[in-house]
Structure formats: C-alpha cells, structure tokens
C-alpha cells in the first residue's frame, strides 16, 4: 500500500474522491442547491430589479415633466390674472366711462387744446361706432382746423402726449388758396369707451 502523500508519487483522483466522499457529497449537494437558487431566484430578482429601476427612471422623468407642466400652467394662470387686472384698470382709469365722457374728451378738451396752441377750430362731426365682438364702442370725430405749421405741430404733439386715450386715425394737411394763408388741418380722431351688456 502506498502512502497518500508521497513526494513525486501520483495519487489517482478516484482514490481521493473515495477517501473524502463523506465531505464531498454534502459539499456537492450544497453547491447544486446554490446553483439552483441562483438560477431560480437571484437571476429573476435581478431582472425584476433592473425593470424596477427602468420604471423608476421613467416615473421620475414623467414626474419632472408633470412638475414643469404645472409650473408653466401656474405661470400662464398668473399671467392671465395680471393681464385681466391690467385690462380692468385700463378700462376704469384710462378709457372714458361712457359716450358723454368720450364726447367731452374729443370735443371740449380738444377744442380747448386747439385754442391754447393758436389753432382755429372750424367744424367737427362725431359718430359712435360699435366694435364687433367687443364690449367697447368707438367714438369717431372729424375736425377741421386752421393755423400755422408750428402751432399745428405743437397741437398734434399735445394730443399724442395727453393723458386721455385718444387715437389719431388720420391727418390731412393742406395749403390755403392764397399766399401766406393759414394751413388747413383735418384730423380724424377716435376714442373708445365701455358699453354695458344691457346696451347690446
């Protein structure tokens, strides 16, 4: 009989297995169970974790997009609220309240401005006009005036810079028939005023 451990001697594998069978069989069974658990449990759980990670990333991106959409919607709402407030303030503080206020601005105020700028008032005509699909009405005025160039220019500047809401729709400037005759100025002006729903 040969010794198990000899220098330079070969020991057959079957003998080693046979001698250590009581340790190798349980070790092989544990190794087989580990491989079975790895294939049956750990690998599917790994795939599940991967798909959960993908779903989590997708959900996080969708949440970020939804938050951005919410922020944009809130900004739009706030902008609309501010625009509504500004428009209401414009209606109440800038536009004439009714047709009589509009006439006072276009007739009385502009006649006084013409007198202050040495421009002679000749005649005027007024016509209210409904603005389509709006709760505003427009008062149009046509003025005929005469004066020299510097006075007319200062009058137009005064109309444009006045605090009242007056739109200069058209300006026609003509020379007089005689030499050194004053210039004739025809102004088409308009302003808007709010009309209540009961008028329509």
Buried (B, 14 or more C-beta within 10 A) or exposed (E): EEEEEEEEEEEEEEEEEEEEEEEEEEEEEEEEEEEEEEEEEEEEEEEEEEEEEEEEEEEEEEEEEEEEEEEEEEEEEEEEEEEEEEEEEEBEEEBBEEBEBBBEBBBEBBBEBBEEBBBBBEEBEBEEEEEEEEEEBBBBBBBBBBBEEEBBEBBBEBBEEEEBBBEEEEEEEEEEEEEEEBBBBBBBBBBBBBBEEEEE
